[in-house]
């Protein structure tokens, strides 16, 4: 049975799941969500798809999952791929969800998808400071490592790396973080790796 992933190309959290589905070799299809026109804020979305009002949403037959970390764990468990020492994988995914991807997603949204006259520069500056500290943590951890956990790619790598492949500015330059840059190149070298805008339909045309 084909897995449906409710998503849109600009969503970093959706990209993590889409990439994992592809790399794990699972049969799936993207279902476009018109996020920027308010689809996830509608009563119908909350009643029929996700009461949390968020993307992505994964549907596999009768099973519906929300929250990208849960979906990644499900993909690893279902496919038998992309797994690793589970507690260490989850440790880095929880850190990502709390300290990293959340800050990147917010900063990227404020810097790129709000009208220029509504972009709160003090908030952006604060977020950039938090992100610099988080980049430093990840960069230091990757010294002497090809992957975040163990000797092979896991869902922890896809969770942490998801947002870092987007072209829109959010205060991140790979050249400033050589260990992160090397690690991202490792991910890009995986057979089947695809850019987010090649995996999912975009809300905004290129």
N, C-alpha and C positions, 0 to 999 in steps of 0.2 A: 504494500500500500504506500502511495506517495505521501510524504510528509509535507504539509503546508506551513510555510513560514510567512506570517504577516509582517511586512517589513517595508522599508523604503531605503534607497541607496545612501542617503545622507546620515543614516543612523549607525553610529559606531557599534552600539550594542547589538543591533541586528546583524552587522557585518561579522562580528565574532562568531555568531551562531551559523550564519550562512557559510562561512569559510570552514568551520568545523564539519558541517554536514557534507560539504564537498570533499574535504580531505579524508573523511571517514568513509567515503564511498556510498553514502546513503542516498536513496531516491527522494528528491525533494523538489519543490517548486516555490518561487516567490509569489506572494499575494500582496500586491501593492496597497499601501495604506497612505492616504492623502493627509499626512500629519499636519502640514503647514496650513491646510484649510480647515483644520479642526476636527478631523474624523475621530480621533481618539478621545476627544472631549465631548462627543455626542452621547446622548442617553442610550442610543441604540448600541454603540460600541461597548459602553460599560455594562449593559444588560446582556449582550449576546456574545461578546468576545473577551473583554478583560475589564473587570470592575476597577482595576487600578488605573485605568486610562492610559496605558503605556504600550509601546512597541519595544521589542518584538513579542509575538505570540506564536508558539509552535503547536500545531495540531497533528497528532499521529493517531488516526482512527478516532476512537472515543476519548483519547487522552488529550487534554489541553494543558500546556505549561506556559507560565509567565516567568519573567526574570531570566536574563541571559545566563547567569551562573547556573541556575537549575537546568536550563536547556543544555548547556555544555556538559554538565555532569551526566545527564540522560544520554546524550550522544556517545560519550565515552563508554558508559555502561552498556548501551544497546549494541554498539558496533564492536566493542572490544579493542578499540583504537584510541589513541590520544590520551590514554590514562597514565598514571604514575603512582608514586607513593601518595595515597589519597589525602592524608592529613596535611602534607606539605603542599600539595596542589591546592587544596582548599584554603590553606593559610594565605597563599599568594593571591588567590582569587578574591578572598574577602578583603585583603588589603587593596587590591585593584578597585573593587566596587566602592570601598569607603574613601580611599585616599587619591586614587589615580584617575580612573575613567570618569568618575563623577565630576571631578574638577576639570578634566579635559573637555568633556561634553558641554558643561556649562560655559566655560571660557570660549570654546569654539562657537557656540550658539550666540553668545553676546557679541563676539567680534565679527561674525559673518552673516547671521540670519536675522538680526534685528535691524531696522532702519538706522542709518548712521546717527541721526539726531536723537535716537533713544538709547544709544549704547552708554551704559554707566561706567565711565572711565575709572573712577576710584575702585569700583567692584572688580573690574577687569584687572587692574594693577594688583589688587589683593590676591586674586586667583592666580595670576602669573607668578607671584611669590611662592604660593603654596605648591604650584606645579614644579617650580625650579627645585624645591626641596625634595619633592617626590621623584623627579628625574634622577637626582643625585643618589637616592636610595637604590633605585633600580640599576643605575649605571654601575654602582659599587658592587652590587650583588652579582652582576654578570661578569665581573673580572674573572678570567680563568674558566668560564663556563660557556658552553654552546647553547644551553637551554636553561630555563628558569629552575626546573626541577629535574634532577636525574640526567640521563645521557641521551634522551630523545625528546622530541616535541610532545607537549601535553596541552591539555585545554588551558592550563595556566598561561602558556605562551600566547595562545590565541586571545585569551581574555585581556592580558596586559598589552598586547601589541595592536589590538583592533583599531583603536583610534589613530595610531601613529602613522598609518598609511594614507591618511586623508591629505589632500593638497591645500585645503583652506588653512590660513594662519591661525595658530592658537598658542604662540610663544614657544614653539618647539622647532629646533633645527638639528637634524641628525648629526651634522658636523660638530656640534658642540658636545655631543655625548658619544664618544667613540665606541664604547662597549655596547650601548643600545643600538648604534648604527650597525655594528657587526652582527648582533643578534637578529635585527630586522632583516638583514641580508640572508641570514640562515633561513628565516621563515619564508622569504621570497623565493628561495631556492628549492623549496619543497615541491615535489611533483604535484601539479594541480592547483598551486597557489594562483589566486586571481585578485585583482584590485577590487575594492568595494563597488566601484561604479561599473564593473564588468559582471558582477554577481547579482545585483539587485537593481530594479528600476528606480530612477531618480525622480524626486519631486521637481527639481529645477534642472532644466536642460543645460548641457555643457556650453 
